[in-house]
Amino acid sequence: MADIVSIDPRTGETVEVVAQETTTDQVDRLCAAAVAAAPALDALGRAGRAALLRALADALEGRREDVVAVADRESALGTTRLNGELTRTCYQLRLFAEVLDEGSYVEATIDHAGDTPMGPRPDLRRMLVAIGPVAVFGASNFPLAFSVPGVDTASALAAGCPVVVKAHGSHPATSQLVFEILEAAARKAGAPEGTLGLVHGLQAGADLVAHPAIRAVGFTGSVNGGRALLQIIEQRPDPVPFFGELSSLNPVVVTPQAAAERGTTIGTELVGSFTLGGGQFCTKPGLAFVPAGPEGDALVDAMAEAVRGAGDPVLLNEGIAASYGRISGRLADAPGVEVLARGPEPEGAGFQVAPLLLATSAAELPDEVTEECFGPVSVVARYDGERELFSALEAMPSSLTATLLRGEGETELPLAVSEQLRPLAGRLVYDAYPTGVAVSWAQHHGGPWPSTNSQHTSVGTSAIRRFLRPVTWQGAPQEVLPAELTDDYQGIPRRIDGVLQLPR
């Protein structure tokens, strides 16, 4: 068995052996335990699972210092960022507990037997139920919020699904530590054995996705990684749902009025957004449309100045750093592209890189600049007039986000741009920057291919919908129905004979 090692990205050196690669037999045992745990996890009910999620959050909070220290050593993201990420992670767990308390997510619907224009109708009762054990793949860029204790795990557990997580190779020690904290807390909270599992290694991830016990897969990563897992799923005798968050360019449009009113501020803030976390956010703005003319020039000059002073961020792993160098170099060499500014050349021995600002013309937009490059690089496309802007927007790939920066009181151009961007993105951002993704009831973190392969969100309360399936009971006696569908139950919103009824 191969060693699973933890590497310090600041130095590039191996720090420790965390575990051994999980074998196929071990994956099988973890999946069997997850199958065995599923009925008992469901039997905890909404209240029991809400208590479980809150217990997991409390346990993470109780080990905050240890978790942040290990995560920082493995990711180089900094303790301030990671403390914020841990707070977000715990908030997600508690928010899904609130989703369980409120209960509308099950979509409880009752149609009593009766006459209809089509003839007699039987008694029909429908709600969403847990889909079964879920495989979750941790993301490289969020070692907490999109990893072992992250939103996929939280939403799957809330739904009543046991979870087996494939730890990301960029932060195996963090994954192992957090898993041990969660497993102990789950056991103490009364969750069945097998509620949570963890595997390490590429082959273990492939074995996990192929295992017949797994009923759905949650993944955050590259398009190539997603395609590889989809290929495994397609080869299963019973293909299962795959929820992948994959690639995103996240275009930004700056109107001429916005550039005139606050161009230098926008320039500085845009650089702050695309270099945040070393440019390793799936919502990083990779392409900004800036008007031609002196106001746009001032904005771009502010961007260039900010890039030259941005430092040399440390990327998460050697592969990401190498990919950044290769793809950003290809962007810089593309026809019609010029280098506007470059950060200082790295001096460290780890995975440091130099931020990069490139420029091109919106009228002759090369294909290369519409592809995502993970890391601190962004392209400015100068447009001369609305016709040139709208023509360039037609070439945009679908993204998680699209952003519009407007002038004060401006309406006509923003409306036209919004209409063109809406089919391309899952979240439209106005007068702000896309790198913040709030965890809330109204959030949607998704978009058309290649940003995701699903209409569902991976952030926010409706992320639970991925791990549920609908079931209808026809003519069922009360004793076999879930509590939420029985006649006397009044604890959650329900639609009864077409009328929405709220809890009393």
HELIX and SHEET records of a PDB file:
HELIX    1   1 THR A   24  ALA A   43  1                                  20    
HELIX    2   2 GLY A   45  GLY A   62  1                                  18    
HELIX    3   3 ARG A   64  SER A   75  1                                  12    
HELIX    4   4 THR A   79  GLU A  102  1                                  24    
HELIX    5   5 SER A  104  VAL A  106  5                                   3    
HELIX    6   6 VAL A  151  ALA A  159  1                                   9    
HELIX    7   7 PRO A  172  LYS A  188  1                                  17    
HELIX    8   8 LEU A  202  ALA A  210  1                                   9    
HELIX    9   9 VAL A  223  GLU A  234  1                                  12    
HELIX   10  10 PRO A  256  THR A  275  1                                  20    
HELIX   11  11 LEU A  276  GLY A  279  5                                   4    
HELIX   12  12 PRO A  294  ARG A  308  1                                  15    
HELIX   13  13 GLU A  318  ALA A  332  1                                  15    
HELIX   14  14 ALA A  362  GLU A  364  5                                   3    
HELIX   15  15 ASP A  367  THR A  370  5                                   4    
HELIX   16  16 GLU A  386  LEU A  393  1                                   8    
HELIX   17  17 GLU A  412  LEU A  421  1                                  10    
HELIX   18  18 ARG A  422  LEU A  424  5                                   3    
HELIX   19  19 THR A  461  PHE A  467  5                                   7    
HELIX   20  20 GLN A  478  VAL A  480  5                                   3    
HELIX   21  21 ALA A  483  LEU A  485  5                                   3    
SHEET    1   A 2 ASP A   3  ASP A   8  0                                        
SHEET    2   A 2 GLU A  13  GLN A  20 -1                                        
SHEET    1   B 5 LEU A 468  GLN A 474  0                                        
SHEET    2   B 5 LEU A 124  ALA A 130 -1                                        
SHEET    3   B 5 THR A 109  ASP A 111 -1                                        
SHEET    4   B 5 ARG A 494  ILE A 496  1                                        
SHEET    5   B 5 VAL A 499  GLN A 501 -1                                        
SHEET    1   C 2 GLY A 114  THR A 116  0                                        
SHEET    2   C 2 GLY A 119  ARG A 121 -1                                        
SHEET    1   D 5 LEU A 196  VAL A 199  0                                        
SHEET    2   D 5 VAL A 163  LYS A 166  1                                        
SHEET    3   D 5 VAL A 134  PHE A 137  1                                        
SHEET    4   D 5 ALA A 216  THR A 220  1                                        
SHEET    5   D 5 PHE A 242  GLU A 245  1                                        
SHEET    1   E 7 GLU A 338  ARG A 342  0                                        
SHEET    2   E 7 LEU A 356  SER A 361 -1                                        
SHEET    3   E 7 VAL A 377  TYR A 383  1                                        
SHEET    4   E 7 LEU A 287  PRO A 291  1                                        
SHEET    5   E 7 PRO A 251  VAL A 254  1                                        
SHEET    6   E 7 SER A 399  LEU A 405  1                                        
SHEET    7   E 7 ALA A 425  TYR A 430  1                                        
END                                                                             
